[in-house]
Amino acid sequence: MPPEYTIRPCTTDDVPAVGAVEADAFAGHDLYPNFVFRQAVDIQGDGFLVAEHVASGAVVGYVITTASQRDEDQWWIVSLGVMARHRRRGVGSHLTARAEAFGASKRAGGFLLTVDPGNIVALRLYHHLGYSEIARLSGHFGEDEDRLLLAYAAG
C-alpha cells in the first residue's frame, strides 16, 4: 500500500464519508443509500474496509466482502469504490487484497463479483488481479442492467 494511505475496518463514523465515495465513484448510477453502509458496519464487521488518506484523514475508498449463503467456500466482493482522484495509486488493488485476505482467514476458496460490462476501469483492475469472466448476467439488476460475473480462486 502506498504510504499515503492506510486500510482499516469501517466504523459508523465513516458512513457519511463512504456515501461520498459511493457518489464520486459511481456518479450517474444507482447508489447504495447510507443506511446500507450503516447496516454493513454491523453485519460485515471486518469484511467492510475503508482506505484513508493519511495526510487529510479522508476516506477515499471502501470494499465490502461477505461469505456466500449458498456456498460457504465462496465469498463475494459486494462493492468496491475509490474516489476518482485517488485511482491508479493502488488503493483498489490493496482494498481487494485485504478483503480477499479476510475471506481467506475464514477459509474462502474463491471470490465472486459482478461488474457493469461498460466499466472498463473496474474490468481492467479485476483482470489485473486475476479475476476471470465466467458469465454474462443479462438484466441482472433490471432491464438494460447487465453484469459480468467474475471469479477468482483463492490460494
C-alpha positions, 0 to 999 in steps of 0.5 A, spaced: 500 500 500 502 506 498 504 510 504 499 515 503 494 511 505 492 506 510 486 500 510 482 499 516 475 496 518 469 501 517 466 504 523 459 508 523 463 514 523 465 513 516 458 512 513 457 519 511 464 519 508 463 512 504 456 515 501 461 520 498 465 515 495 459 511 493 457 518 489 464 520 486 465 513 484 459 511 481 456 518 479 450 517 474 448 510 477 444 507 482 447 508 489 447 504 495 443 509 500 447 510 507 443 506 511 446 500 507 453 502 509 450 503 516 447 496 516 454 493 513 458 496 519 454 491 523 453 485 519 460 485 515 464 487 521 471 486 518 469 484 511 467 492 510 474 496 509 475 503 508 482 506 505 484 513 508 488 518 506 493 519 511 495 526 510 487 529 510 484 523 514 479 522 508 476 516 506 477 515 499 475 508 498 471 502 501 470 494 499 465 490 502 466 482 502 461 477 505 461 469 505 456 466 500 449 463 503 449 458 498 456 456 498 460 457 504 467 456 500 465 462 496 465 469 498 463 475 494 466 482 493 459 486 494 462 493 492 468 496 491 469 504 490 475 509 490 474 516 489 476 518 482 482 522 484 485 517 488 485 511 482 491 508 479 495 509 486 493 502 488 488 503 493 483 498 489 488 493 488 490 493 496 482 494 498 481 487 494 487 484 497 485 485 504 478 483 503 480 477 499 485 476 505 479 476 510 475 471 506 481 467 506 482 467 514 475 464 514 477 459 509 474 462 502 476 458 496 474 463 491 471 470 490 465 472 486 463 479 483 459 482 478 461 488 474 457 493 469 460 490 462 461 498 460 466 499 466 472 498 463 476 501 469 473 496 474 474 490 468 481 492 467 483 492 475 479 485 476 483 482 470 489 485 473 488 481 479 486 475 476 479 475 476 476 471 470 469 472 466 465 466 467 458 469 465 454 474 462 448 476 467 443 479 462 438 484 466 441 482 472 439 488 476 433 490 471 432 491 464 438 494 460 442 492 467 447 487 465 453 484 469 459 480 468 460 475 473 467 474 475 471 469 479 477 468 482 480 462 486 483 463 492 490 460 494 
